[in-house]
Amino acid sequence: MATELIKSERTISLLKKGAKRLNDGGGLYLLPFAGGDTHYWRLDYVFQGRRKTLSLGSHPQVTLEMAREKAQGARAILTAGLDPSNERRQTREAHVQAAQAKRRALSGQPQEGSFECVARRWFAVKESQWMENYSSKVIRRLELHAFPKFGRKPLQEISPKIVLDACRTVEARDTLETAHRLREHCSSVFRFAIAEGADLRDPCHEIRDALKRPPVRHFAAITKPAELTGLLRAIDNYSGTLCVRSALKLSPMLMVRPGELRLARWDEFDLDHGIWYVPSIRMKRTKDQKINGEPHLVPLARQAVQILEDLFQVTGDSGCVFPSTNKPGRFISENTLNKAMRLMGYTSSQTTAHGFRATARTLIVEMLQIPESVVEAQLAHAVKDANGTAYNRTEFIKLRINMMQLWADYLEDLRLGRATIEHPVLPEFTPVSSRLHASQYQLGNSNAL
């Protein structure tokens, strides 16, 4: 095939408007005046049986000699079995990526494809699904413990040992729960990248058993009637403010979480009918459930209504059921009730404000013989069956109202020393082997005689 058919640059300079395309051979040609006064170089070629066209720039920026060099380079790529258009696009993308990487480096941003870059993209997706107090903890753990260690590394270069070393650094500070949380967050980032199409594996899956298991800790709670009697009497004699004393009296009775109680407002209560509706936003739920869920019903026994009626005379004007005495417009702090119990002589290993829920859960089932499902509904725990809440949406409203009065009556009977329900007590354990020692002792005495 003949090439270099255009004699010289002068041939191009003599072109007049309306001139037809000027062929140079080998698929290279010039389109005169295609863009006003501008001429454009094009190269036609065939790749895998399909005719394609490659743009080589405009004249005079790209001279005849330069166009021929570009065409020759494209033909060499074609001879190698590659598509010149694809090769040029990939080269352009590589240049763009390199420029972006340079800009990111200069601005201190993580590189595309690095763990930190993907992690921040994952967090941006998940953040809207979480409450702010939780999402802030997630990103803070990554910023403190993951990004400094391997945030700048590409995901493909992060091995299980790299993640393990970061987790063990946290573990060494005796923050075992945080170490496990960190591993879970990192695993979510890798799975997010895989879902986006990254060809890699999750290295966090392989280190699950390499970390120490944090001990399971429950909130300290009193579950023996005799011990509970002492606590109820101590609360009754508490010399603090009416606000705190009322909160202490209501805590074992209402079975709500401390945060749900201390942030209560008077417009949530109907004392005429003995009802308290805890707003969904204050419940322990997902973000969607907090925003769109129904409020939680707390039936009020007559004892609870009386406590609240007395308190309303003092704090009703504030709008807050339990206002802070030192900070007008604020509620009592989250540690107020626990501090009060410490002043009464109860340590954190004996009881906590949150532990009153365990107290109620244990004794209502054991002493009052109320079905667990009813107690769980009042505690606002998730339904624990095969179908979850998809089909089981029972609320046991009538049973819960009756239960809350029975529970308040039982607490009152304990406090006043008139409880008639006996807590089952096992007899002192006596191993049967002790009989052998007794018989040998008797035998020895008879021989002595």
DRENDO-1510 file (C-alpha; in Angstrom, 1 decimal, always signed):
<recs>
REC; n; res; u; v; w
REC; 1; MET; +0.0; +0.0; +0.0 .
REC; 2; ALA; +1.4; +3.4; -1.1 .
REC; 3; THR; +2.1; +5.9; +1.7 .
REC; 4; GLU; +3.4; +9.4; +2.0 .
REC; 5; LEU; +1.2; +10.6; -0.9 .
REC; 6; ILE; +1.0; +14.2; +0.4 .
REC; 7; LYS; +4.0; +15.9; -1.1 .
REC; 8; SER; +4.8; +18.5; +1.5 .
REC; 9; GLU; +3.4; +21.0; +4.0 .
REC; 10; ARG; +3.0; +23.4; +1.1 .
REC; 11; THR; +0.4; +21.2; -0.5 .
REC; 12; ILE; -1.6; +21.5; +2.7 .
REC; 13; SER; -1.1; +25.3; +2.8 .
REC; 14; LEU; -2.5; +25.7; -0.7 .
REC; 15; LEU; -5.8; +23.9; +0.1 .
REC; 16; LYS; -8.9; +26.0; -0.5 .
REC; 17; LYS; -12.3; +25.8; +1.3 .
REC; 18; GLY; -14.4; +23.0; -0.2 .
REC; 19; ALA; -11.4; +20.8; -0.8 .
REC; 20; LYS; -11.9; +17.1; -0.3 .
REC; 21; ARG; -10.0; +15.0; +2.1 .
REC; 22; LEU; -6.3; +14.6; +1.4 .
REC; 23; ASN; -5.0; +11.0; +1.5 .
REC; 24; ASP; -1.5; +10.2; +2.6 .
REC; 25; GLY; -1.9; +6.4; +2.2 .
REC; 26; GLY; -1.9; +3.6; +4.7 .
REC; 27; GLY; -5.2; +4.9; +6.1 .
REC; 28; LEU; -3.9; +8.3; +7.0 .
REC; 29; TYR; -5.7; +11.4; +5.7 .
REC; 30; LEU; -6.5; +15.0; +6.4 .
REC; 31; LEU; -9.9; +16.5; +6.6 .
REC; 32; PRO; -9.6; +20.1; +5.3 .
REC; 33; PHE; -11.5; +22.9; +7.0 .
REC; 34; ALA; -13.5; +20.4; +9.1 .
REC; 35; GLY; -13.5; +22.8; +12.0 .
REC; 36; GLY; -13.8; +26.2; +10.3 .
REC; 37; ASP; -10.2; +27.0; +9.4 .
REC; 38; THR; -8.8; +23.9; +11.1 .
REC; 39; HIS; -7.8; +20.7; +9.4 .
REC; 40; TYR; -8.0; +17.3; +11.2 .
REC; 41; TRP; -5.8; +14.3; +10.9 .
REC; 42; ARG; -7.5; +10.9; +10.9 .
REC; 43; LEU; -6.3; +7.2; +10.6 .
REC; 44; ASP; -8.6; +4.5; +9.4 .
REC; 45; TYR; -7.7; +0.9; +10.4 .
REC; 46; VAL; -9.3; -2.5; +10.8 .
REC; 47; PHE; -9.2; -4.3; +14.1 .
REC; 48; GLN; -10.7; -7.8; +14.6 .
REC; 49; GLY; -12.7; -7.3; +11.4 .
REC; 50; ARG; -14.2; -3.9; +12.4 .
REC; 51; ARG; -13.3; -0.6; +10.6 .
REC; 52; LYS; -12.3; +2.0; +13.1 .
REC; 53; THR; -11.0; +5.6; +13.0 .
REC; 54; LEU; -8.3; +7.2; +15.2 .
REC; 55; SER; -8.0; +11.0; +15.7 .
REC; 56; LEU; -4.4; +12.2; +15.4 .
REC; 57; GLY; -4.9; +15.8; +16.1 .
REC; 58; SER; -5.3; +19.0; +14.2 .
REC; 59; HIS; -3.2; +20.8; +11.7 .
REC; 60; PRO; -1.0; +22.9; +11.9 .
REC; 61; GLN; -0.4; +21.9; +15.6 .
REC; 62; VAL; +0.3; +18.4; +14.3 .
REC; 63; THR; +2.4; +18.7; +11.2 .
REC; 64; LEU; +2.5; +16.3; +8.3 .
REC; 65; GLU; +5.7; +14.7; +9.7 .
REC; 66; MET; +4.2; +14.4; +13.2 .
REC; 67; ALA; +1.0; +12.8; +11.8 .
REC; 68; ARG; +3.0; +10.2; +9.9 .
REC; 69; GLU; +4.9; +9.4; +13.1 .
REC; 70; LYS; +1.7; +9.0; +15.0 .
REC; 71; ALA; +0.2; +6.8; +12.3 .
REC; 72; GLN; +3.3; +4.6; +12.2 .
REC; 73; GLY; +3.1; +4.2; +16.0 .
REC; 74; ALA; -0.6; +3.2; +15.7 .
REC; 75; ARG; +0.2; +0.6; +13.0 .
REC; 76; ALA; +2.9; -0.9; +15.2 .
REC; 77; ILE; +0.4; -1.3; +18.0 .
REC; 78; LEU; -2.0; -2.9; +15.5 .
REC; 79; THR; +0.7; -5.3; +14.3 .
REC; 80; ALA; +1.1; -6.3; +18.0 .
REC; 81; GLY; -2.5; -7.4; +18.0 .
REC; 82; LEU; -3.8; -4.5; +20.0 .
REC; 83; ASP; -6.4; -1.8; +19.4 .
REC; 84; PRO; -4.7; +1.7; +19.1 .
REC; 85; SER; -7.8; +3.4; +20.3 .
REC; 86; ASN; -8.0; +1.3; +23.4 .
REC; 87; GLU; -4.3; +1.8; +24.0 .
REC; 88; ARG; -4.5; +5.5; +23.7 .
REC; 89; ARG; -7.6; +5.6; +26.0 .
REC; 90; GLN; -5.7; +3.6; +28.6 .
REC; 91; THR; -2.7; +5.8; +28.3 .
REC; 92; ARG; -4.9; +8.9; +28.8 .
REC; 93; GLU; -6.6; +7.4; +31.8 .
REC; 94; ALA; -3.1; +6.5; +33.3 .
REC; 95; HIS; -2.1; +10.1; +32.8 .
REC; 96; VAL; -5.3; +11.4; +34.5 .
REC; 97; GLN; -4.8; +9.0; +37.4 .
REC; 98; ALA; -1.2; +10.0; +37.8 .
REC; 99; ALA; -2.3; +13.7; +37.9 .
REC; 100; GLN; -5.0; +12.9; +40.4 .
REC; 101; ALA; -2.5; +10.9; +42.5 .
REC; 102; LYS; -0.1; +13.9; +42.5 .
REC; 103; ARG; -2.9; +16.3; +43.5 .
REC; 104; ARG; -4.0; +13.9; +46.3 .
REC; 105; ALA; -0.4; +13.6; +47.5 .
REC; 106; LEU; +0.1; +17.4; +47.6 .
REC; 107; SER; -3.2; +17.9; +49.5 .
REC; 108; GLY; -2.5; +15.1; +51.9 .
REC; 109; GLN; -5.4; +12.9; +50.7 .
REC; 110; PRO; -5.2; +9.1; +50.5 .
REC; 111; GLN; -4.5; +7.6; +47.0 .
REC; 112; GLU; -7.4; +6.0; +45.1 .
REC; 113; GLY; -7.5; +2.3; +45.9 .
REC; 114; SER; -5.8; +2.7; +49.2 .
REC; 115; PHE; -7.4; +1.4; +52.4 .
REC; 116; GLU; -8.2; +4.9; +53.8 .
REC; 117; CYS; -9.7; +6.0; +50.5 .
REC; 118; VAL; -12.0; +3.0; +50.3 .
REC; 119; ALA; -12.7; +3.2; +54.0 .
REC; 120; ARG; -13.9; +6.8; +53.8 .
REC; 121; ARG; -16.1; +5.9; +50.9 .
REC; 122; TRP; -17.6; +3.0; +52.8 .
REC; 123; PHE; -18.2; +5.3; +55.8 .
REC; 124; ALA; -19.9; +7.9; +53.7 .
REC; 125; VAL; -22.4; +5.2; +52.6 .
REC; 126; LYS; -23.0; +3.8; +56.0 .
REC; 127; GLU; -22.9; +7.0; +58.0 .
REC; 128; SER; -26.5; +8.0; +57.1 .
REC; 129; GLN; -27.7; +4.7; +58.5 .
REC; 130; TRP; -26.2; +5.2; +61.9 .
REC; 131; MET; -26.8; +7.6; +64.8 .
REC; 132; GLU; -24.1; +10.3; +65.1 .
REC; 133; ASN; -22.9; +9.0; +68.5 .
REC; 134; TYR; -22.2; +5.6; +66.9 .
REC; 135; SER; -20.8; +6.7; +63.5 .
REC; 136; SER; -18.3; +9.1; +65.2 .
REC; 137; LYS; -16.9; +6.2; +67.2 .
REC; 138; VAL; -16.5; +4.1; +64.0 .
REC; 139; ILE; -14.5; +6.6; +62.1 .
REC; 140; ARG; -12.5; +7.6; +65.1 .
REC; 141; ARG; -11.4; +4.0; +65.6 .
REC; 142; LEU; -10.2; +3.8; +62.0 .
REC; 143; GLU; -8.5; +7.2; +62.2 .
REC; 144; LEU; -6.6; +6.3; +65.4 .
REC; 145; HIS; -5.7; +2.6; +64.8 .
REC; 146; ALA; -6.0; +1.7; +61.1 .
REC; 147; PHE; -5.2; +4.6; +58.9 .
REC; 148; PRO; -1.8; +5.4; +60.6 .
REC; 149; LYS; -0.8; +1.7; +60.2 .
REC; 150; PHE; -1.9; +0.8; +56.7 .
REC; 151; GLY; -4.3; +3.5; +55.5 .
REC; 152; ARG; -2.0; +4.5; +52.6 .
REC; 153; LYS; -1.5; +0.9; +51.4 .
REC; 154; PRO; -3.5; -0.4; +48.4 .
REC; 155; LEU; -6.0; -3.0; +49.6 .
REC; 156; GLN; -4.3; -5.8; +47.6 .
REC; 157; GLU; -1.1; -5.3; +49.6 .
REC; 158; ILE; -2.7; -5.6; +53.1 .
REC; 159; SER; -2.1; -9.0; +54.5 .
REC; 160; PRO; -3.8; -10.6; +57.5 .
REC; 161; LYS; -0.6; -10.0; +59.6 .
REC; 162; ILE; -0.7; -6.3; +58.9 .
REC; 163; VAL; -4.3; -6.0; +60.2 .
REC; 164; LEU; -3.5; -8.3; +63.1 .
REC; 165; ASP; -0.5; -6.2; +64.2 .
REC; 166; ALA; -2.8; -3.1; +64.3 .
REC; 167; CYS; -5.4; -4.9; +66.3 .
REC; 168; ARG; -2.8; -6.3; +68.7 .
REC; 169; THR; -1.5; -2.8; +69.3 .
REC; 170; VAL; -4.9; -1.9; +70.5 .
REC; 171; GLU; -5.2; -5.2; +72.4 .
REC; 172; ALA; -2.0; -4.5; +74.3 .
REC; 173; ARG; -3.7; -1.6; +76.0 .
REC; 174; ASP; -6.3; -4.0; +77.5 .
REC; 175; THR; -9.0; -2.6; +75.2 .
REC; 176; LEU; -10.0; -6.0; +73.9 .
REC; 177; GLU; -13.4; -4.9; +72.8 .
REC; 178; THR; -12.0; -2.0; +70.7 .
REC; 179; ALA; -9.6; -4.4; +69.0 .
REC; 180; HIS; -12.4; -6.7; +67.9 .
REC; 181; ARG; -14.5; -3.7; +66.8 .
REC; 182; LEU; -11.5; -2.5; +64.7 .
REC; 183; ARG; -11.2; -5.8; +63.0 .
REC; 184; GLU; -14.9; -5.8; +62.2 .
REC; 185; HIS; -14.7; -2.3; +60.7 .
REC; 186; CYS; -11.7; -3.2; +58.6 .
REC; 187; SER; -13.5; -6.4; +57.4 .
REC; 188; SER; -16.5; -4.3; +56.4 .
REC; 189; VAL; -14.2; -2.0; +54.3 .
REC; 190; PHE; -12.7; -5.0; +52.4 .
REC; 191; ARG; -16.2; -6.5; +51.8 .
REC; 192; PHE; -17.4; -3.1; +50.5 .
REC; 193; ALA; -14.4; -3.1; +48.1 .
REC; 194; ILE; -15.2; -6.6; +46.9 .
REC; 195; ALA; -18.8; -5.7; +46.3 .
REC; 196; GLU; -17.6; -2.7; +44.2 .
REC; 197; GLY; -15.7; -5.2; +42.0 .
REC; 198; ALA; -12.2; -5.3; +43.5 .
REC; 199; ASP; -10.5; -8.6; +43.0 .
REC; 200; LEU; -9.2; -9.4; +46.5 .
REC; 201; ARG; -10.0; -11.3; +49.7 .
REC; 202; ASP; -10.9; -10.2; +53.2 .
REC; 203; PRO; -7.7; -10.6; +55.3 .
REC; 204; CYS; -9.7; -9.8; +58.5 .
REC; 205; HIS; -11.6; -13.1; +58.2 .
REC; 206; GLU; -8.4; -15.1; +58.9 .
REC; 207; ILE; -7.5; -13.3; +62.1 .
REC; 208; ARG; -10.8; -13.8; +64.0 .
REC; 209; ASP; -9.3; -16.4; +66.3 .
REC; 210; ALA; -5.9; -14.7; +66.7 .
REC; 211; LEU; -7.3; -12.0; +69.1 .
REC; 212; LYS; -8.1; -12.4; +72.8 .
REC; 213; ARG; -11.8; -12.6; +73.5 .
REC; 214; PRO; -13.0; -9.8; +75.7 .
REC; 215; PRO; -14.8; -11.1; +78.8 .
REC; 216; VAL; -18.5; -10.9; +78.8 .
REC; 217; ARG; -19.5; -8.2; +81.2 .
REC; 218; HIS; -23.1; -7.6; +82.3 .
REC; 219; PHE; -24.4; -4.7; +84.3 .
REC; 220; ALA; -24.2; -5.6; +88.0 .
REC; 221; ALA; -27.6; -6.4; +89.4 .
REC; 222; ILE; -29.3; -7.7; +92.5 .
REC; 223; THR; -31.4; -10.7; +91.8 .
REC; 224; LYS; -32.0; -12.0; +95.4 .
REC; 225; PRO; -35.2; -10.8; +97.1 .
REC; 226; ALA; -33.4; -10.4; +100.5 .
REC; 227; GLU; -30.7; -8.2; +99.0 .
REC; 228; LEU; -33.2; -6.3; +96.9 .
REC; 229; THR; -35.2; -5.5; +100.1 .
REC; 230; GLY; -32.2; -3.8; +101.6 .
REC; 231; LEU; -31.6; -1.7; +98.5 .
REC; 232; LEU; -35.3; -0.6; +98.3 .
REC; 233; ARG; -35.2; +0.4; +101.9 .
REC; 234; ALA; -31.9; +2.3; +101.4 .
REC; 235; ILE; -33.5; +4.2; +98.4 .
REC; 236; ASP; -36.6; +5.0; +100.6 .
REC; 237; ASN; -34.3; +6.6; +103.2 .
REC; 238; TYR; -32.0; +8.4; +100.6 .
REC; 239; SER; -31.4; +11.9; +101.9 .
REC; 240; GLY; -30.7; +13.5; +98.5 .
REC; 241; THR; -33.0; +15.7; +96.4 .
REC; 242; LEU; -36.6; +14.7; +95.7 .
REC; 243; CYS; -35.7; +14.5; +92.0 .
REC; 244; VAL; -33.0; +11.9; +92.5 .
REC; 245; ARG; -34.9; +10.0; +95.1 .
REC; 246; SER; -37.9; +9.7; +92.8 .
REC; 247; ALA; -35.7; +8.5; +89.9 .
REC; 248; LEU; -34.2; +5.9; +92.2 .
REC; 249; LYS; -37.6; +4.7; +93.3 .
REC; 250; LEU; -38.9; +4.5; +89.7 .
REC; 251; SER; -35.8; +2.8; +88.3 .
REC; 252; PRO; -36.6; -0.8; +89.5 .
REC; 253; MET; -40.3; -0.3; +89.0 .
REC; 254; LEU; -40.4; +0.9; +85.3 .
REC; 255; MET; -37.8; -1.4; +83.8 .
REC; 256; VAL; -36.5; +1.2; +81.3 .
REC; 257; ARG; -32.9; +2.0; +80.5 .
REC; 258; PRO; -31.3; +4.8; +82.6 .
REC; 259; GLY; -31.0; +7.1; +79.5 .
REC; 260; GLU; -34.7; +6.6; +78.7 .
REC; 261; LEU; -35.7; +7.5; +82.2 .
REC; 262; ARG; -33.4; +10.5; +83.0 .
REC; 263; LEU; -34.4; +12.3; +79.7 .
REC; 264; ALA; -38.1; +11.9; +80.3 .
REC; 265; ARG; -40.3; +14.9; +79.7 .
REC; 266; TRP; -43.7; +15.6; +81.3 .
REC; 267; ASP; -45.5; +15.8; +77.9 .
REC; 268; GLU; -44.8; +12.0; +77.5 .
REC; 269; PHE; -46.9; +11.1; +80.5 .
REC; 270; ASP; -50.6; +10.6; +81.0 .
REC; 271; LEU; -50.9; +10.2; +84.8 .
REC; 272; ASP; -54.7; +10.1; +84.7 .
REC; 273; HIS; -54.6; +6.8; +82.8 .
REC; 274; GLY; -51.2; +5.6; +84.1 .
REC; 275; ILE; -49.3; +5.7; +80.7 .
REC; 276; TRP; -45.9; +6.7; +79.7 .
REC; 277; TYR; -44.9; +6.7; +76.0 .
REC; 278; VAL; -41.1; +6.8; +75.6 .
REC; 279; PRO; -40.3; +8.4; +72.2 .
REC; 280; SER; -38.8; +6.1; +69.6 .
REC; 281; ILE; -35.8; +8.4; +69.2 .
REC; 282; ARG; -34.7; +7.6; +72.7 .
REC; 283; MET; -35.0; +3.8; +72.5 .
REC; 284; LYS; -32.2; +1.4; +71.7 .
REC; 285; ARG; -33.0; +0.9; +68.0 .
REC; 286; THR; -31.6; +1.3; +64.5 .
REC; 287; LYS; -31.6; +4.8; +63.1 .
REC; 288; ASP; -34.6; +4.1; +60.8 .
REC; 289; GLN; -36.5; +2.7; +63.8 .
REC; 290; LYS; -35.6; +5.6; +66.0 .
REC; 291; ILE; -36.9; +8.1; +63.4 .
REC; 292; ASN; -39.9; +6.2; +62.1 .
REC; 293; GLY; -40.7; +3.7; +64.9 .
REC; 294; GLU; -43.6; +3.7; +67.4 .
REC; 295; PRO; -43.0; +5.0; +70.9 .
REC; 296; HIS; -42.5; +2.4; +73.7 .
REC; 297; LEU; -45.4; +1.9; +76.1 .
REC; 298; VAL; -44.6; +1.8; +79.8 .
REC; 299; PRO; -47.8; +1.1; +81.9 .
REC; 300; LEU; -47.5; +3.0; +85.2 .
REC; 301; ALA; -48.5; +1.2; +88.4 .
REC; 302; ARG; -50.4; +3.2; +91.0 .
REC; 303; GLN; -47.2; +3.5; +93.1 .
REC; 304; ALA; -45.3; +5.0; +90.1 .
REC; 305; VAL; -48.2; +7.4; +89.4 .
REC; 306; GLN; -48.1; +8.6; +93.0 .
REC; 307; ILE; -44.3; +9.2; +92.8 .
REC; 308; LEU; -44.7; +11.2; +89.6 .
REC; 309; GLU; -47.7; +13.2; +90.9 .
REC; 310; ASP; -45.6; +14.3; +93.8 .
REC; 311; LEU; -42.6; +15.1; +91.6 .
REC; 312; PHE; -44.8; +17.0; +89.1 .
REC; 313; GLN; -45.6; +19.6; +91.8 .
REC; 314; VAL; -41.9; +20.4; +92.0 .
REC; 315; THR; -40.5; +19.9; +88.4 .
REC; 316; GLY; -43.6; +20.2; +86.3 .
REC; 317; ASP; -42.9; +23.8; +85.2 .
REC; 318; SER; -39.4; +22.9; +83.8 .
REC; 319; GLY; -40.8; +20.4; +81.3 .
REC; 320; CYS; -38.1; +17.9; +82.4 .
REC; 321; VAL; -39.2; +15.2; +84.8 .
REC; 322; PHE; -35.7; +15.0; +86.3 .
REC; 323; PRO; -34.0; +18.4; +85.8 .
REC; 324; SER; -30.5; +19.1; +86.9 .
REC; 325; THR; -30.3; +21.3; +90.0 .
REC; 326; ASN; -27.0; +23.0; +88.8 .
REC; 327; LYS; -27.8; +23.5; +85.1 .
REC; 328; PRO; -31.2; +25.0; +84.4 .
REC; 329; GLY; -32.8; +23.5; +81.3 .
REC; 330; ARG; -30.7; +20.3; +81.5 .
REC; 331; PHE; -31.4; +16.8; +82.8 .
REC; 332; ILE; -29.7; +14.9; +85.6 .
REC; 333; SER; -26.5; +13.4; +84.3 .
REC; 334; GLU; -26.1; +9.8; +83.2 .
REC; 335; ASN; -24.1; +9.0; +86.3 .
REC; 336; THR; -26.4; +10.6; +88.9 .
REC; 337; LEU; -28.2; +7.4; +89.9 .
REC; 338; ASN; -25.1; +5.3; +90.1 .
REC; 339; LYS; -23.4; +8.0; +92.3 .
REC; 340; ALA; -26.4; +8.0; +94.5 .
REC; 341; MET; -26.2; +4.3; +95.1 .
REC; 342; ARG; -22.5; +4.6; +95.8 .
REC; 343; LEU; -23.3; +7.1; +98.5 .
REC; 344; MET; -25.8; +4.6; +99.9 .
REC; 345; GLY; -22.9; +2.1; +100.2 .
REC; 346; TYR; -23.5; -0.1; +97.1 .
REC; 347; THR; -20.5; -0.6; +94.9 .
REC; 348; SER; -20.5; -0.9; +91.1 .
REC; 349; SER; -19.9; -4.6; +91.4 .
REC; 350; GLN; -23.1; -5.0; +93.5 .
REC; 351; THR; -25.6; -3.0; +91.5 .
REC; 352; THR; -26.1; -0.3; +88.8 .
REC; 353; ALA; -28.9; +1.8; +87.5 .
REC; 354; HIS; -29.0; -0.3; +84.3 .
REC; 355; GLY; -29.0; -3.5; +86.4 .
REC; 356; PHE; -32.5; -2.8; +87.6 .
REC; 357; ARG; -33.6; -4.2; +84.2 .
REC; 358; ALA; -31.9; -7.5; +85.0 .
REC; 359; THR; -33.4; -7.5; +88.5 .
REC; 360; ALA; -36.9; -7.2; +87.0 .
REC; 361; ARG; -36.3; -9.7; +84.2 .
REC; 362; THR; -35.1; -12.3; +86.7 .
REC; 363; LEU; -37.5; -11.9; +89.6 .
REC; 364; ILE; -40.7; -11.3; +87.6 .
REC; 365; VAL; -40.2; -14.6; +85.8 .
REC; 366; GLU; -39.0; -16.5; +88.8 .
REC; 367; MET; -41.2; -15.1; +91.6 .
REC; 368; LEU; -44.3; -13.8; +89.8 .
REC; 369; GLN; -44.4; -16.6; +87.2 .
REC; 370; ILE; -45.0; -14.1; +84.4 .
REC; 371; PRO; -44.1; -15.5; +80.9 .
REC; 372; GLU; -40.8; -14.5; +79.6 .
REC; 373; SER; -42.3; -13.2; +76.3 .
REC; 374; VAL; -44.3; -10.6; +78.2 .
REC; 375; VAL; -41.3; -9.4; +80.2 .
REC; 376; GLU; -39.2; -9.2; +77.1 .
REC; 377; ALA; -41.9; -7.1; +75.4 .
REC; 378; GLN; -41.8; -4.7; +78.3 .
REC; 379; LEU; -38.0; -4.5; +78.2 .
REC; 380; ALA; -38.3; -3.6; +74.5 .
REC; 381; HIS; -36.0; -6.5; +73.5 .
REC; 382; ALA; -36.1; -7.8; +69.9 .
REC; 383; VAL; -38.3; -10.8; +69.3 .
REC; 384; LYS; -36.1; -13.9; +69.5 .
REC; 385; ASP; -37.8; -16.4; +67.1 .
REC; 386; ALA; -37.1; -17.8; +63.7 .
REC; 387; ASN; -39.1; -15.1; +61.9 .
REC; 388; GLY; -38.1; -12.2; +64.2 .
REC; 389; THR; -40.5; -9.3; +63.9 .
REC; 390; ALA; -41.7; -10.2; +60.4 .
REC; 391; TYR; -44.6; -12.2; +61.8 .
REC; 392; ASN; -44.4; -11.9; +65.6 .
REC; 393; ARG; -45.7; -8.4; +66.4 .
REC; 394; THR; -47.4; -9.2; +69.7 .
REC; 395; GLU; -47.4; -6.5; +72.3 .
REC; 396; PHE; -49.2; -8.1; +75.3 .
REC; 397; ILE; -50.6; -4.8; +76.3 .
REC; 398; LYS; -53.2; -6.1; +78.8 .
REC; 399; LEU; -50.7; -8.6; +80.3 .
REC; 400; ARG; -48.0; -5.9; +80.5 .
REC; 401; ILE; -50.4; -3.5; +82.4 .
REC; 402; ASN; -51.2; -6.3; +84.9 .
REC; 403; MET; -47.6; -7.3; +85.2 .
REC; 404; MET; -46.3; -3.8; +86.0 .
REC; 405; GLN; -48.9; -3.5; +88.8 .
REC; 406; LEU; -48.0; -6.9; +90.2 .
REC; 407; TRP; -44.3; -6.0; +90.0 .
REC; 408; ALA; -44.8; -2.7; +91.8 .
REC; 409; ASP; -46.9; -4.4; +94.5 .
REC; 410; TYR; -44.1; -7.1; +95.0 .
REC; 411; LEU; -41.4; -4.4; +95.3 .
REC; 412; GLU; -43.6; -2.5; +97.9 .
REC; 413; ASP; -44.2; -5.8; +99.8 .
REC; 414; LEU; -40.4; -6.4; +99.9 .
REC; 415; ARG; -39.7; -2.9; +101.2 .
REC; 416; LEU; -42.4; -3.1; +103.9 .
REC; 417; GLY; -41.4; -6.7; +104.9 .
REC; 418; ARG; -44.8; -8.2; +104.0 .
REC; 419; ALA; -43.8; -10.3; +101.0 .
REC; 420; THR; -45.4; -13.7; +101.1 .
REC; 421; ILE; -43.8; -15.2; +97.9 .
REC; 422; GLU; -40.8; -17.3; +99.0 .
REC; 423; HIS; -37.7; -17.4; +96.9 .
REC; 424; PRO; -36.6; -21.0; +96.3 .
REC; 425; VAL; -33.5; -21.8; +98.2 .
REC; 426; LEU; -31.5; -25.0; +97.7 .
REC; 427; PRO; -30.4; -27.0; +100.7 .
REC; 428; GLU; -26.8; -26.9; +101.7 .
REC; 429; PHE; -24.9; -29.4; +99.5 .
REC; 430; THR; -23.7; -32.5; +101.4 .
REC; 431; PRO; -21.7; -34.9; +99.2 .
REC; 432; VAL; -22.7; -38.5; +99.6 .
REC; 433; SER; -19.0; -39.4; +100.1 .
REC; 434; SER; -19.2; -37.8; +103.6 .
REC; 435; ARG; -21.2; -40.8; +104.7 .
REC; 436; LEU; -18.1; -43.0; +104.2 .
REC; 437; HIS; -16.1; -40.7; +106.5 .
REC; 438; ALA; -18.8; -40.8; +109.1 .
REC; 439; SER; -19.1; -44.6; +109.0 .
REC; 440; GLN; -15.3; -45.0; +109.3 .
REC; 441; TYR; -15.3; -42.7; +112.3 .
REC; 442; GLN; -18.0; -44.8; +114.0 .
REC; 443; LEU; -16.1; -48.0; +113.2 .
REC; 444; GLY; -13.0; -46.6; +114.7 .
REC; 445; ASN; -14.7; -45.6; +117.9 .
REC; 446; SER; -16.3; -49.1; +118.2 .
REC; 447; ASN; -12.9; -50.8; +117.8 .
REC; 448; ALA; -11.5; -48.5; +120.5 .
REC; 449; LEU; -14.0; -49.8; +122.9 .
</recs>
